[in-house]
C-alpha cells in the first residue's frame, strides 16, 4: 500500500496539489489512511497483548491524524470498522475502536459545522452527483466529461465485482477473507466515500469541477489499489503469498504505466501553462479583481467560486493567509513604491493596453526592463493617495520585446490587475520594483478608463 501511495503521488496530472502549498492536505489524509490500515492489519495479526496495545495505539493516532487533516478523513474510522468486520476481529476490540471512531467523527463534525454555502443547490440532484462521482474516478485519465464518466464507471464496476467475489461472498459463507485483500478493500471504501462526499458537497459548483486536477491524487490511489487487489488475488490463486520478483516487476510496470499515461495526457508546455495561468489568476484574486476571464483558470464556474473566495479572504485562509504560498511584495517594497517621486520615470517601459473588466476593475498589460534587459521583480499599482490597488510578478512571455530591446532570454512582461473604488483618487500609477539596489520607477501610462 505504501508503494502504491508513493507511485500515485508522482503523476503530474495532479499538478494543482504539487504546485499549491495549501493542497498538501490531500497527501496528509492519504498518508494517514494508508498507515492506519497497515496498523489495523498488524493489529489483527498480533497474538500478544504487548503487540496489540502498540498497534492499537498507532492505529488510533494515525486515524486521528487522517481525520483532522481533511474533511473527507471522517470516513476513515468507518472503513477501518469494515476491515475489522471482514477479518472477524474480536468484538471487544471492534467495539472499542468503534467508540473511538465515533468520538473522532463527532469532534471533526463539530469543528467543521456550518460550512459556507457555495454554488447553486438546485444542481445537487442524484444524477448530477452520480456524474460527479464517476467523473472524479475517471478524471486522471481524461479531461473530457463523458470519457471520464465512462472510465470511472468501469473502475467502480471492477471494484464492486472484485469485492463481491473475493470478500462479500466468502464472508457470508463463513469462510475467511484474506486480510491483505480486506485492508485493500477498506482503503478503496475510504477513497470511494471521499469521492461521494466531494460529489455531494461540490456538485452545486457544477459537474465540470469534478475534473479538477486536485481530485486526481486520491483517485489515482484508488485505481492503483484496485489493481493491487487483482494482483493479490492472482497471487493467492497461485498459492504464492509473497511478492515474487516477477509479480513485483508486474506491479512496478503497472505503476509506471499508470503514472506515465496520466502524466503525458498533457505535454510539458501544457503543464507550464497551468502554472502561469493559475499564478496569474491568483494575483488577480489577491488584488481584488474577480473577473471571469481569470477565475476560469482556477475553477470552471466563476460565479460559483466567488462566495468561497470571499470567505477565504475574510478568514485570511489559502492565498490570503500570511504564509499562503503565493509570493507577495514585502511591506518595505510597497511603502517604497507608494512614496516614489512622480518624476522618477522608467527609461525602458511601455503600457500596451488598459482594459476595463467591470466596475472599478481593470487590467493593464505592458513591459519594463532595466539597463541590462532584465525583468523586474514586481509591478505595483497605486492611486494618488498611495493606496495599493493591485500587484503581480511579470509572467507574460514577450519575445517581441526581447528582440526589440535585446532583453535577456525568457524576458517577461506583465498583466497587472487593478481594483479601485468610488473613493479611489486617480490617476493610477504603475510602479516597477526591481528587488535589488536599483531604485523603483514609474511607468508612463495612459489614463484608466472610467
Secondary structure by P-SEA (a helix, b strand, c coil): caaaaaaaaacccccccccccccaaaaaaaaaaaaaaaaaaaaaacccaaaaaaaaaaaaaaaaaaaaccccccaaaaaaaaaaaaacccaaaaaaaaaaaaaaaaaaaaaacccccccccccccaaaaaaaaaaaaaccccccaaaaaaaaaaaaaaaaaaaaaccaaaaaacccccaaaaaaaaaaaaaaaaaaaaaaacccccccccccccaaaaaaaaaaaaaaaaaaaaaaaaccccccaaaaaaaaaaaaaaaaaaaacccaaaaaaaaaaaaaaaaaaaacccccccccccccccccaaaaaaaaaaacccccccccccccccaaaaaaaaaccccccccccccccccccccccccccccccccccccccbbbbbccccccccccccccccaaaaaaaccccbbbbbbbbbbbcccccccbbbbbbccccbbbbbcccccccc
